[in-house]
Amino acid sequence: MSSTDNGFRADWAQKDFYAELGVKKDATADEIKKAYRKLARANHPDSNPGDTAKHDKFKSVAEAYDVLGDPEKRTKYDEMRELYGSGAFRGGFGGGGGQGGGGFNLDDLLREQAGRGGGFGDMFGDLFGGRRQQRTVRPQKGADVETAATISFEDALDGVTISLRLTSDAPCPDCKGTGGQPGTKPRVCPECEGAGFVVASAGGAFSINETCPMCGGRQLVYDEACPTCHGSGRGMSARSIQARIPAGVKDGQRIRLRGKGAAGENGGPAGDLFVTVKVSPHRLFGRKGDNLTLDVPVSFDELALGAEIKVPTLGGAPVTLKVPAGTPNGRTFRVRGKGATRSDGTKGDLLATVDVQVPAVLDAAAREAVEAYRSATADKPLRSRLFEEA
């Protein structure tokens, strides 16, 4: 059964797809869709097991909607039917037939077209398209690549450029991703007719496009497979790249580097590289969002009497905290602008939390002072309220 480059078959000129769907020739797109869905549901093979007649009807309805449901195909079909009905193709499509009645002989036309190196598809490309559309192989984007990198706590705050060694899927170096024996010529995939995909039923009146299993979406096939990749068109590529990790990145954050993934095919763009960043912990500082955290050891008297204490900052000069008298243990002080860098260039804060340290051993003078403090506060038991509330 012959077909044109626009996807038309010769026998379609003799089929009345409007009658097949039970609609008028001037039916709207919605009317055609409703008619198709109704007939498809009524004749679907899943709903009518073993009923050959309804199976055939379902195929005919699907064929009709494939043409009438596509505005461009419908226009070409109407033009083809008009020419056929007018007698321009005497004897019909694919049949013999002499010349006469003001028409012309289709067989002669085919022979003439073949003599020029063309075929049936070339003829209808000339008749209905004005110019034959050449089938082109679509560019394909390269695959995305995943990797992980471990950086220091300081580098996560300031940003850093790291070197990554990547091994990823890539076009075969011998056949350049075609899958064919180098030096041989391809032909249009007979399975998908160069579309790169095939239509599969998804149940009911719905269908989905799937990558063609024969050409793998490349649209072309080779009779001789590449001996290196065995026709897959793929291989492995090892390379080193420089990747910039932005300032302020968090532990576990996923960074996307556009165009750093696997190479594309047929002139398509490269895929993307996704780097999962692991940040090594710091001995002193922690992190809470865009803020840094720090536990500051203090003595009881510093909190009770008040004090000025110096605390370090990460990568900068120390700062002085003014601790008011009577400060409770565990209070957090905020130092503005000494935290992690945000995406807008500003910085978070340093959160310094005071933590009273109890000495394990007291010398005589210290013990005497503590005992004196105990005697001075003996009439103010701290736990009396516990019993009152209980």
C-alpha atoms as a printed R data frame, in Angstrom:
    type eleno elety resid chain resno       x       y       z
1   ATOM     1    CA   MET     A     1   0.000   0.000   0.000
2   ATOM     2    CA   SER     A     2   1.613   3.241  -1.110
3   ATOM     3    CA   SER     A     3   1.970   6.333   1.048
4   ATOM     4    CA   THR     A     4   2.963   9.933   0.462
5   ATOM     5    CA   ASP     A     5   5.587  11.945   2.349
6   ATOM     6    CA   ASN     A     6   2.752  13.714   4.151
7   ATOM     7    CA   GLY     A     7   1.504  10.398   5.573
8   ATOM     8    CA   PHE     A     8  -1.325   9.798   3.064
9   ATOM     9    CA   ARG     A     9  -2.151   6.437   1.570
10  ATOM    10    CA   ALA     A    10  -3.405   6.110  -1.977
11  ATOM    11    CA   ASP     A    11  -6.555   4.168  -1.023
12  ATOM    12    CA   TRP     A    12  -7.758   7.009   1.221
13  ATOM    13    CA   ALA     A    13  -9.084   8.853  -1.830
14  ATOM    14    CA   GLN     A    14 -11.632   6.066  -2.260
15  ATOM    15    CA   LYS     A    15 -12.747   6.097   1.388
16  ATOM    16    CA   ASP     A    16 -15.434   8.360   2.822
17  ATOM    17    CA   PHE     A    17 -14.158   9.126   6.306
18  ATOM    18    CA   TYR     A    18 -17.064  11.490   6.974
19  ATOM    19    CA   ALA     A    19 -19.526   8.670   6.415
20  ATOM    20    CA   GLU     A    20 -17.379   6.375   8.563
21  ATOM    21    CA   LEU     A    21 -17.827   8.764  11.516
22  ATOM    22    CA   GLY     A    22 -21.431   9.613  10.609
23  ATOM    23    CA   VAL     A    23 -20.830  13.358  10.258
24  ATOM    24    CA   LYS     A    24 -21.336  15.887   7.477
25  ATOM    25    CA   LYS     A    25 -18.456  17.163   5.377
26  ATOM    26    CA   ASP     A    26 -18.768  20.612   6.991
27  ATOM    27    CA   ALA     A    27 -18.786  19.187  10.547
28  ATOM    28    CA   THR     A    28 -16.841  21.138  13.152
29  ATOM    29    CA   ALA     A    29 -13.792  19.744  14.918
30  ATOM    30    CA   ASP     A    30 -15.840  19.225  18.113
31  ATOM    31    CA   GLU     A    31 -18.540  17.320  16.228
32  ATOM    32    CA   ILE     A    32 -15.931  15.073  14.666
33  ATOM    33    CA   LYS     A    33 -14.296  14.426  18.033
34  ATOM    34    CA   LYS     A    34 -17.617  13.597  19.729
35  ATOM    35    CA   ALA     A    35 -18.587  11.232  16.941
36  ATOM    36    CA   TYR     A    36 -15.242   9.469  17.105
37  ATOM    37    CA   ARG     A    37 -15.321   9.015  20.868
38  ATOM    38    CA   LYS     A    38 -18.827   7.600  20.757
39  ATOM    39    CA   LEU     A    39 -17.977   5.066  18.055
40  ATOM    40    CA   ALA     A    40 -14.624   4.194  19.619
41  ATOM    41    CA   ARG     A    41 -16.247   3.390  22.954
42  ATOM    42    CA   ALA     A    42 -18.937   1.292  21.321
43  ATOM    43    CA   ASN     A    43 -16.523  -0.747  19.204
44  ATOM    44    CA   HIS     A    44 -13.395  -0.915  21.340
45  ATOM    45    CA   PRO     A    45 -11.816  -4.430  21.373
46  ATOM    46    CA   ASP     A    46 -11.573  -4.425  25.181
47  ATOM    47    CA   SER     A    47 -15.344  -4.044  25.415
48  ATOM    48    CA   ASN     A    48 -16.116  -6.501  22.606
49  ATOM    49    CA   PRO     A    49 -13.787  -9.506  22.935
50  ATOM    50    CA   GLY     A    50 -14.069 -11.894  20.017
51  ATOM    51    CA   ASP     A    51 -16.296  -9.597  17.935
52  ATOM    52    CA   THR     A    52 -14.288  -9.312  14.708
53  ATOM    53    CA   ALA     A    53 -16.783  -6.984  13.047
54  ATOM    54    CA   LYS     A    54 -16.559  -4.418  15.842
55  ATOM    55    CA   HIS     A    55 -12.788  -4.766  15.934
56  ATOM    56    CA   ASP     A    56 -12.663  -3.888  12.233
57  ATOM    57    CA   LYS     A    57 -15.084  -1.020  12.801
58  ATOM    58    CA   PHE     A    58 -12.858   0.331  15.583
59  ATOM    59    CA   LYS     A    59  -9.859   0.324  13.230
60  ATOM    60    CA   SER     A    60 -11.835   2.096  10.506
61  ATOM    61    CA   VAL     A    61 -13.108   4.735  12.939
62  ATOM    62    CA   ALA     A    62  -9.584   5.311  14.268
63  ATOM    63    CA   GLU     A    63  -8.246   5.675  10.730
64  ATOM    64    CA   ALA     A    64 -10.965   8.190   9.871
65  ATOM    65    CA   TYR     A    65 -10.344  10.289  12.979
66  ATOM    66    CA   ASP     A    66  -6.587  10.226  12.417
67  ATOM    67    CA   VAL     A    67  -7.218  12.161   9.206
68  ATOM    68    CA   LEU     A    68 -10.284  14.286  10.007
69  ATOM    69    CA   GLY     A    69  -9.057  15.103  13.520
70  ATOM    70    CA   ASP     A    70  -5.936  16.764  12.111
71  ATOM    71    CA   PRO     A    71  -6.725  20.105  10.381
72  ATOM    72    CA   GLU     A    72  -3.809  19.814   7.949
73  ATOM    73    CA   LYS     A    73  -4.531  16.199   7.036
74  ATOM    74    CA   ARG     A    74  -8.231  16.963   6.679
75  ATOM    75    CA   THR     A    75  -7.500  19.760   4.189
76  ATOM    76    CA   LYS     A    76  -5.261  17.506   2.082
77  ATOM    77    CA   TYR     A    77  -7.812  14.684   2.260
78  ATOM    78    CA   ASP     A    78 -10.614  16.968   1.060
79  ATOM    79    CA   GLU     A    79  -8.430  18.118  -1.868
80  ATOM    80    CA   MET     A    80  -7.586  14.520  -2.746
81  ATOM    81    CA   ARG     A    81 -11.249  13.444  -2.587
82  ATOM    82    CA   GLU     A    82 -12.295  16.386  -4.746
83  ATOM    83    CA   LEU     A    83  -9.762  15.476  -7.428
84  ATOM    84    CA   TYR     A    84 -10.750  11.828  -7.273
85  ATOM    85    CA   GLY     A    85 -14.457  12.598  -7.440
86  ATOM    86    CA   SER     A    86 -14.005  14.891 -10.412
87  ATOM    87    CA   GLY     A    87 -12.543  12.038 -12.448
88  ATOM    88    CA   ALA     A    88  -9.069  13.525 -12.555
89  ATOM    89    CA   PHE     A    89  -7.717  10.127 -11.504
90  ATOM    90    CA   ARG     A    90  -9.536   7.891 -13.904
91  ATOM    91    CA   GLY     A    91  -9.437   4.271 -12.839
92  ATOM    92    CA   GLY     A    92  -8.803   5.258  -9.269
93  ATOM    93    CA   PHE     A    93  -5.650   5.180  -7.189
94  ATOM    94    CA   GLY     A    94  -3.505   2.152  -7.703
95  ATOM    95    CA   GLY     A    95  -5.621   0.715 -10.516
96  ATOM    96    CA   GLY     A    96  -4.965   0.633 -14.228
97  ATOM    97    CA   GLY     A    97  -7.091   2.819 -16.387
98  ATOM    98    CA   GLY     A    98  -6.784   4.419 -19.739
99  ATOM    99    CA   GLN     A    99  -6.697   7.989 -20.635
100 ATOM   100    CA   GLY     A   100  -9.854   9.777 -21.579
101 ATOM   101    CA   GLY     A   101 -12.701  11.952 -20.448
102 ATOM   102    CA   GLY     A   102 -10.347  14.888 -20.080
103 ATOM   103    CA   GLY     A   103  -8.437  13.075 -17.318
104 ATOM   104    CA   PHE     A   104  -5.076  11.385 -17.334
105 ATOM   105    CA   ASN     A   105  -3.691   7.931 -16.722
106 ATOM   106    CA   LEU     A   106  -2.332   7.429 -13.221
107 ATOM   107    CA   ASP     A   107  -0.027   4.621 -14.318
108 ATOM   108    CA   ASP     A   108   1.572   6.900 -16.899
109 ATOM   109    CA   LEU     A   109   2.017   9.574 -14.264
110 ATOM   110    CA   LEU     A   110   3.679   7.124 -11.895
111 ATOM   111    CA   ARG     A   111   6.023   5.866 -14.602
112 ATOM   112    CA   GLU     A   112   6.927   9.429 -15.505
113 ATOM   113    CA   GLN     A   113   7.604  10.265 -11.879
114 ATOM   114    CA   ALA     A   114   9.733   7.134 -11.457
115 ATOM   115    CA   GLY     A   115  11.729   8.098 -14.554
116 ATOM   116    CA   ARG     A   116  12.642  11.350 -12.834
117 ATOM   117    CA   GLY     A   117  13.906   9.412  -9.832
118 ATOM   118    CA   GLY     A   118  10.802  10.094  -7.758
119 ATOM   119    CA   GLY     A   119   7.940   7.970  -6.525
120 ATOM   120    CA   PHE     A   120   4.384   8.040  -5.335
121 ATOM   121    CA   GLY     A   121   5.264  10.203  -2.343
122 ATOM   122    CA   ASP     A   122   7.032  12.735  -4.554
123 ATOM   123    CA   MET     A   123   3.979  13.024  -6.765
124 ATOM   124    CA   PHE     A   124   1.567  13.820  -3.943
125 ATOM   125    CA   GLY     A   125   4.113  16.103  -2.349
126 ATOM   126    CA   ASP     A   126   4.030  18.078  -5.602
127 ATOM   127    CA   LEU     A   127   0.249  17.932  -5.963
128 ATOM   128    CA   PHE     A   128  -0.774  18.858  -2.434
129 ATOM   129    CA   GLY     A   129   2.266  20.395  -0.788
130 ATOM   130    CA   GLY     A   130   3.559  22.544  -3.626
131 ATOM   131    CA   ARG     A   131   7.040  21.368  -2.639
132 ATOM   132    CA   ARG     A   132   8.135  18.069  -1.274
133 ATOM   133    CA   GLN     A   133   9.020  18.261   2.412
134 ATOM   134    CA   GLN     A   134  12.330  16.592   3.148
135 ATOM   135    CA   ARG     A   135  12.443  14.356   6.191
136 ATOM   136    CA   THR     A   136  14.977  15.644   8.692
137 ATOM   137    CA   VAL     A   137  16.420  13.997  11.750
138 ATOM   138    CA   ARG     A   138  15.441  15.886  14.885
139 ATOM   139    CA   PRO     A   139  18.133  17.140  17.269
140 ATOM   140    CA   GLN     A   140  18.045  15.390  20.639
141 ATOM   141    CA   LYS     A   141  19.111  16.878  23.949
142 ATOM   142    CA   GLY     A   142  21.835  14.992  25.796
143 ATOM   143    CA   ALA     A   143  21.128  13.065  28.990
144 ATOM   144    CA   ASP     A   144  21.310  14.729  32.401
145 ATOM   145    CA   VAL     A   145  24.161  13.606  34.661
146 ATOM   146    CA   GLU     A   146  24.130  13.183  38.458
147 ATOM   147    CA   THR     A   147  27.156  13.389  40.757
148 ATOM   148    CA   ALA     A   148  28.081  14.360  44.329
149 ATOM   149    CA   ALA     A   149  30.846  16.539  45.770
150 ATOM   150    CA   THR     A   150  32.087  17.111  49.320
151 ATOM   151    CA   ILE     A   151  33.324  20.589  50.279
152 ATOM   152    CA   SER     A   152  34.476  22.203  53.514
153 ATOM   153    CA   PHE     A   153  32.266  24.254  55.815
154 ATOM   154    CA   GLU     A   154  34.149  27.426  54.895
155 ATOM   155    CA   ASP     A   155  33.901  26.797  51.141
156 ATOM   156    CA   ALA     A   156  30.154  26.305  51.480
157 ATOM   157    CA   LEU     A   157  29.885  29.808  52.966
158 ATOM   158    CA   ASP     A   158  32.221  31.575  50.539
159 ATOM   159    CA   GLY     A   159  31.634  29.590  47.338
160 ATOM   160    CA   VAL     A   160  34.281  27.553  45.546
161 ATOM   161    CA   THR     A   161  35.245  26.217  42.114
162 ATOM   162    CA   ILE     A   162  35.842  22.464  42.156
163 ATOM   163    CA   SER     A   163  37.107  19.958  39.608
164 ATOM   164    CA   LEU     A   164  34.819  17.014  38.840
165 ATOM   165    CA   ARG     A   165  35.726  13.825  36.999
166 ATOM   166    CA   LEU     A   166  32.626  12.583  35.186
167 ATOM   167    CA   THR     A   167  31.844   9.339  33.413
168 ATOM   168    CA   SER     A   168  28.607   9.570  31.464
169 ATOM   169    CA   ASP     A   169  26.659   8.198  28.538
170 ATOM   170    CA   ALA     A   170  27.731   9.776  25.236
171 ATOM   171    CA   PRO     A   171  27.436   9.208  21.474
172 ATOM   172    CA   CYS     A   172  29.566   6.312  20.213
173 ATOM   173    CA   PRO     A   173  32.934   7.752  19.105
174 ATOM   174    CA   ASP     A   174  33.059   5.563  15.976
175 ATOM   175    CA   CYS     A   175  29.571   6.017  14.513
176 ATOM   176    CA   LYS     A   176  28.964   9.444  16.113
177 ATOM   177    CA   GLY     A   177  25.724   8.241  17.654
178 ATOM   178    CA   THR     A   178  24.057   6.962  14.465
179 ATOM   179    CA   GLY     A   179  24.288   3.279  15.411
180 ATOM   180    CA   GLY     A   180  25.323   2.338  11.880
181 ATOM   181    CA   GLN     A   181  28.485   0.898  10.393
182 ATOM   182    CA   PRO     A   182  30.723   3.891   9.562
183 ATOM   183    CA   GLY     A   183  30.670   4.560   5.828
184 ATOM   184    CA   THR     A   184  27.220   3.054   5.246
185 ATOM   185    CA   LYS     A   185  24.078   5.006   4.409
186 ATOM   186    CA   PRO     A   186  20.890   5.017   6.498
187 ATOM   187    CA   ARG     A   187  17.302   4.582   5.420
188 ATOM   188    CA   VAL     A   188  14.073   5.841   6.906
189 ATOM   189    CA   CYS     A   189  12.897   3.606   9.743
190 ATOM   190    CA   PRO     A   190  10.095   1.389   8.374
191 ATOM   191    CA   GLU     A   191   8.541   0.935  11.799
192 ATOM   192    CA   CYS     A   192   7.766   4.607  12.530
193 ATOM   193    CA   GLU     A   193   8.218   5.900   8.956
194 ATOM   194    CA   GLY     A   194  10.771   8.409  10.196
195 ATOM   195    CA   ALA     A   195   8.633   9.920  12.961
196 ATOM   196    CA   GLY     A   196  10.838   8.618  15.757
197 ATOM   197    CA   PHE     A   197   7.821   7.378  17.701
198 ATOM   198    CA   VAL     A   198   4.925   4.951  17.353
199 ATOM   199    CA   VAL     A   199   1.346   5.298  18.581
200 ATOM   200    CA   ALA     A   200   0.276   2.813  21.250
201 ATOM   201    CA   SER     A   201  -3.196   2.309  22.713
202 ATOM   202    CA   ALA     A   202  -3.588   3.535  26.295
203 ATOM   203    CA   GLY     A   203  -7.024   1.991  26.730
204 ATOM   204    CA   GLY     A   204 -10.400   3.384  25.789
205 ATOM   205    CA   ALA     A   205 -10.289   6.016  23.070
206 ATOM   206    CA   PHE     A   206  -6.883   7.278  24.078
207 ATOM   207    CA   SER     A   207  -3.434   6.624  22.679
208 ATOM   208    CA   ILE     A   208   0.100   7.689  23.567
209 ATOM   209    CA   ASN     A   209   3.316   8.210  21.643
210 ATOM   210    CA   GLU     A   210   6.189   5.877  22.496
211 ATOM   211    CA   THR     A   211   9.792   5.958  21.308
212 ATOM   212    CA   CYS     A   212  10.134   3.747  18.268
213 ATOM   213    CA   PRO     A   213  11.630   0.385  19.357
214 ATOM   214    CA   MET     A   214  13.376  -0.136  16.019
215 ATOM   215    CA   CYS     A   215  15.263   3.162  15.594
216 ATOM   216    CA   GLY     A   216  15.282   4.278  19.233
217 ATOM   217    CA   GLY     A   217  13.865   7.666  18.237
218 ATOM   218    CA   ARG     A   218  16.682   8.404  15.751
219 ATOM   219    CA   GLN     A   219  14.234   8.156  12.794
220 ATOM   220    CA   LEU     A   220  16.815   6.369  10.648
221 ATOM   221    CA   VAL     A   221  18.095   2.786  10.639
222 ATOM   222    CA   TYR     A   222  21.173   1.117   9.179
223 ATOM   223    CA   ASP     A   223  21.304  -2.339   7.631
224 ATOM   224    CA   GLU     A   224  24.775  -2.830   9.142
225 ATOM   225    CA   ALA     A   225  25.197  -2.034  12.839
226 ATOM   226    CA   CYS     A   226  28.241  -0.266  14.240
227 ATOM   227    CA   PRO     A   227  30.587  -2.987  15.600
228 ATOM   228    CA   THR     A   228  31.679  -0.782  18.492
229 ATOM   229    CA   CYS     A   229  28.284   0.019  20.041
230 ATOM   230    CA   HIS     A   230  26.359  -2.832  18.348
231 ATOM   231    CA   GLY     A   231  23.807  -0.429  16.921
232 ATOM   232    CA   SER     A   232  22.927   1.390  20.155
233 ATOM   233    CA   GLY     A   233  24.720   4.561  19.083
234 ATOM   234    CA   ARG     A   234  25.879   5.068  22.659
235 ATOM   235    CA   GLY     A   235  29.164   4.789  24.522
236 ATOM   236    CA   MET     A   236  30.843   6.042  27.683
237 ATOM   237    CA   SER     A   237  32.739   9.293  28.018
238 ATOM   238    CA   ALA     A   238  35.176  10.314  30.780
239 ATOM   239    CA   ARG     A   239  35.981  13.992  31.222
240 ATOM   240    CA   SER     A   240  36.940  16.606  33.799
241 ATOM   241    CA   ILE     A   241  35.040  19.850  34.244
242 ATOM   242    CA   GLN     A   242  35.302  22.898  36.484
243 ATOM   243    CA   ALA     A   243  32.102  23.534  38.445
244 ATOM   244    CA   ARG     A   244  31.332  26.678  40.436
245 ATOM   245    CA   ILE     A   245  29.586  26.041  43.748
246 ATOM   246    CA   PRO     A   246  27.803  29.248  44.822
247 ATOM   247    CA   ALA     A   247  28.344  30.897  48.188
248 ATOM   248    CA   GLY     A   248  25.863  29.905  50.882
249 ATOM   249    CA   VAL     A   249  25.179  26.384  49.570
250 ATOM   250    CA   LYS     A   250  23.639  24.079  52.181
251 ATOM   251    CA   ASP     A   251  24.449  20.485  53.035
252 ATOM   252    CA   GLY     A   252  22.451  18.163  50.763
253 ATOM   253    CA   GLN     A   253  21.541  20.959  48.320
254 ATOM   254    CA   ARG     A   254  21.282  19.996  44.635
255 ATOM   255    CA   ILE     A   255  23.001  22.385  42.207
256 ATOM   256    CA   ARG     A   256  22.015  22.462  38.527
257 ATOM   257    CA   LEU     A   257  24.718  23.322  35.991
258 ATOM   258    CA   ARG     A   258  23.117  23.822  32.583
259 ATOM   259    CA   GLY     A   259  24.817  22.333  29.555
260 ATOM   260    CA   LYS     A   260  27.386  20.372  31.597
261 ATOM   261    CA   GLY     A   261  25.735  16.971  31.119
262 ATOM   262    CA   ALA     A   262  26.051  14.412  28.306
263 ATOM   263    CA   ALA     A   263  26.490  15.661  24.739
264 ATOM   264    CA   GLY     A   264  23.420  15.948  22.521
265 ATOM   265    CA   GLU     A   265  22.741  14.154  19.254
266 ATOM   266    CA   ASN     A   266  22.233  15.524  15.745
267 ATOM   267    CA   GLY     A   267  23.205  19.016  16.857
268 ATOM   268    CA   GLY     A   268  21.019  18.952  19.967
269 ATOM   269    CA   PRO     A   269  22.073  20.741  23.173
270 ATOM   270    CA   ALA     A   270  23.979  19.022  25.960
271 ATOM   271    CA   GLY     A   271  22.111  17.840  29.028
272 ATOM   272    CA   ASP     A   272  22.478  19.308  32.506
273 ATOM   273    CA   LEU     A   273  24.716  18.321  35.399
274 ATOM   274    CA   PHE     A   274  23.169  17.972  38.866
275 ATOM   275    CA   VAL     A   275  25.641  18.120  41.758
276 ATOM   276    CA   THR     A   276  24.511  17.088  45.238
277 ATOM   277    CA   VAL     A   277  26.713  19.000  47.685
278 ATOM   278    CA   LYS     A   278  27.843  17.454  50.949
279 ATOM   279    CA   VAL     A   279  29.280  19.922  53.481
280 ATOM   280    CA   SER     A   280  31.796  18.720  56.059
281 ATOM   281    CA   PRO     A   281  30.916  19.792  59.651
282 ATOM   282    CA   HIS     A   282  32.969  22.485  61.441
283 ATOM   283    CA   ARG     A   283  34.593  21.896  64.836
284 ATOM   284    CA   LEU     A   284  33.029  25.014  66.408
285 ATOM   285    CA   PHE     A   285  30.371  26.501  64.189
286 ATOM   286    CA   GLY     A   286  27.053  25.069  63.156
287 ATOM   287    CA   ARG     A   287  24.441  26.317  60.719
288 ATOM   288    CA   LYS     A   288  20.754  27.108  60.961
289 ATOM   289    CA   GLY     A   289  19.417  28.348  57.633
290 ATOM   290    CA   ASP     A   290  21.463  31.411  56.698
291 ATOM   291    CA   ASN     A   291  22.692  31.874  60.261
292 ATOM   292    CA   LEU     A   292  25.765  30.411  61.928
293 ATOM   293    CA   THR     A   293  25.532  29.039  65.459
294 ATOM   294    CA   LEU     A   294  28.172  28.971  68.207
295 ATOM   295    CA   ASP     A   295  28.102  27.663  71.772
296 ATOM   296    CA   VAL     A   296  30.049  30.066  74.060
297 ATOM   297    CA   PRO     A   297  31.293  28.670  77.411
298 ATOM   298    CA   VAL     A   298  30.846  31.149  80.309
299 ATOM   299    CA   SER     A   299  31.232  31.056  84.091
300 ATOM   300    CA   PHE     A   300  28.486  31.541  86.646
301 ATOM   301    CA   ASP     A   301  29.839  34.878  87.812
302 ATOM   302    CA   GLU     A   302  29.923  36.269  84.252
303 ATOM   303    CA   LEU     A   303  26.198  35.673  83.926
304 ATOM   304    CA   ALA     A   304  25.380  36.741  87.486
305 ATOM   305    CA   LEU     A   305  27.461  39.933  87.542
306 ATOM   306    CA   GLY     A   306  27.558  40.695  83.806
307 ATOM   307    CA   ALA     A   307  30.623  40.755  81.575
308 ATOM   308    CA   GLU     A   308  32.055  41.620  78.201
309 ATOM   309    CA   ILE     A   309  33.351  38.526  76.409
310 ATOM   310    CA   LYS     A   310  35.029  38.061  73.055
311 ATOM   311    CA   VAL     A   311  33.822  35.397  70.645
312 ATOM   312    CA   PRO     A   312  35.304  34.342  67.281
313 ATOM   313    CA   THR     A   313  33.645  34.755  63.887
314 ATOM   314    CA   LEU     A   314  34.245  32.504  60.911
315 ATOM   315    CA   GLY     A   315  36.878  34.048  58.667
316 ATOM   316    CA   GLY     A   316  36.767  37.450  60.375
317 ATOM   317    CA   ALA     A   317  37.877  39.376  63.441
318 ATOM   318    CA   PRO     A   318  36.480  38.484  66.901
319 ATOM   319    CA   VAL     A   319  33.489  40.432  68.214
320 ATOM   320    CA   THR     A   320  32.637  41.472  71.779
321 ATOM   321    CA   LEU     A   321  29.390  40.383  73.437
322 ATOM   322    CA   LYS     A   322  28.003  42.485  76.274
323 ATOM   323    CA   VAL     A   323  26.427  40.031  78.721
324 ATOM   324    CA   PRO     A   324  24.026  41.830  81.109
325 ATOM   325    CA   ALA     A   325  24.020  40.943  84.802
326 ATOM   326    CA   GLY     A   326  21.506  38.224  85.586
327 ATOM   327    CA   THR     A   327  21.614  36.651  82.121
328 ATOM   328    CA   PRO     A   328  20.083  33.145  82.227
329 ATOM   329    CA   ASN     A   329  22.045  30.163  81.021
330 ATOM   330    CA   GLY     A   330  21.221  29.227  77.399
331 ATOM   331    CA   ARG     A   331  20.416  32.753  76.220
332 ATOM   332    CA   THR     A   332  21.283  33.397  72.551
333 ATOM   333    CA   PHE     A   333  22.895  36.625  71.381
334 ATOM   334    CA   ARG     A   334  22.616  37.746  67.767
335 ATOM   335    CA   VAL     A   335  25.591  39.267  65.936
336 ATOM   336    CA   ARG     A   336  24.356  40.850  62.699
337 ATOM   337    CA   GLY     A   337  26.003  40.095  59.351
338 ATOM   338    CA   LYS     A   338  28.379  37.361  60.522
339 ATOM   339    CA   GLY     A   339  26.501  34.412  59.061
340 ATOM   340    CA   ALA     A   340  26.256  32.644  55.694
341 ATOM   341    CA   THR     A   341  26.013  34.484  52.380
342 ATOM   342    CA   ARG     A   342  22.501  34.585  50.897
343 ATOM   343    CA   SER     A   343  21.625  34.373  47.195
344 ATOM   344    CA   ASP     A   344  21.161  38.162  47.042
345 ATOM   345    CA   GLY     A   345  24.661  38.785  48.436
346 ATOM   346    CA   THR     A   346  23.584  39.746  51.957
347 ATOM   347    CA   LYS     A   347  24.630  37.726  54.978
348 ATOM   348    CA   GLY     A   348  22.852  36.013  57.806
349 ATOM   349    CA   ASP     A   349  23.737  36.410  61.477
350 ATOM   350    CA   LEU     A   350  25.878  34.688  64.097
351 ATOM   351    CA   LEU     A   351  23.800  33.184  66.915
352 ATOM   352    CA   ALA     A   352  25.979  32.854  70.029
353 ATOM   353    CA   THR     A   353  24.456  30.837  72.892
354 ATOM   354    CA   VAL     A   354  25.993  31.130  76.393
355 ATOM   355    CA   ASP     A   355  26.614  27.875  78.272
356 ATOM   356    CA   VAL     A   356  27.673  27.873  81.942
357 ATOM   357    CA   GLN     A   357  30.646  25.626  82.640
358 ATOM   358    CA   VAL     A   358  30.797  24.018  86.107
359 ATOM   359    CA   PRO     A   359  34.414  23.447  87.276
360 ATOM   360    CA   ALA     A   360  35.179  19.841  88.122
361 ATOM   361    CA   VAL     A   361  37.705  20.819  90.808
362 ATOM   362    CA   LEU     A   362  37.760  23.913  93.101
363 ATOM   363    CA   ASP     A   363  40.831  25.224  94.902
364 ATOM   364    CA   ALA     A   364  40.552  26.343  98.519
365 ATOM   365    CA   ALA     A   365  39.861  29.992  97.758
366 ATOM   366    CA   ALA     A   366  37.186  29.209  95.190
367 ATOM   367    CA   ARG     A   367  35.505  26.683  97.463
368 ATOM   368    CA   GLU     A   368  35.444  29.218 100.324
369 ATOM   369    CA   ALA     A   369  33.833  31.795  98.020
370 ATOM   370    CA   VAL     A   370  31.167  29.357  96.814
371 ATOM   371    CA   GLU     A   371  30.362  28.279 100.362
372 ATOM   372    CA   ALA     A   372  30.007  31.925 101.345
373 ATOM   373    CA   TYR     A   373  27.591  32.432  98.450
374 ATOM   374    CA   ARG     A   374  25.612  29.399  99.571
375 ATOM   375    CA   SER     A   375  25.307  30.791 103.083
376 ATOM   376    CA   ALA     A   376  24.225  34.191 101.767
377 ATOM   377    CA   THR     A   377  21.402  32.702  99.685
378 ATOM   378    CA   ALA     A   378  20.310  29.945 102.052
379 ATOM   379    CA   ASP     A   379  17.032  31.728 102.886
380 ATOM   380    CA   LYS     A   380  16.069  31.835  99.196
381 ATOM   381    CA   PRO     A   381  15.647  28.175  98.175
382 ATOM   382    CA   LEU     A   382  15.359  27.827  94.400
383 ATOM   383    CA   ARG     A   383  13.056  24.791  94.479
384 ATOM   384    CA   SER     A   384  10.425  26.030  96.912
385 ATOM   385    CA   ARG     A   385   8.033  26.889  94.073
386 ATOM   386    CA   LEU     A   386   8.128  23.337  92.792
387 ATOM   387    CA   PHE     A   387   6.451  22.127  95.978
388 ATOM   388    CA   GLU     A   388   3.992  25.017  96.025
389 ATOM   389    CA   GLU     A   389   2.851  24.247  92.469
390 ATOM   390    CA   ALA     A   390   2.723  20.507  93.157
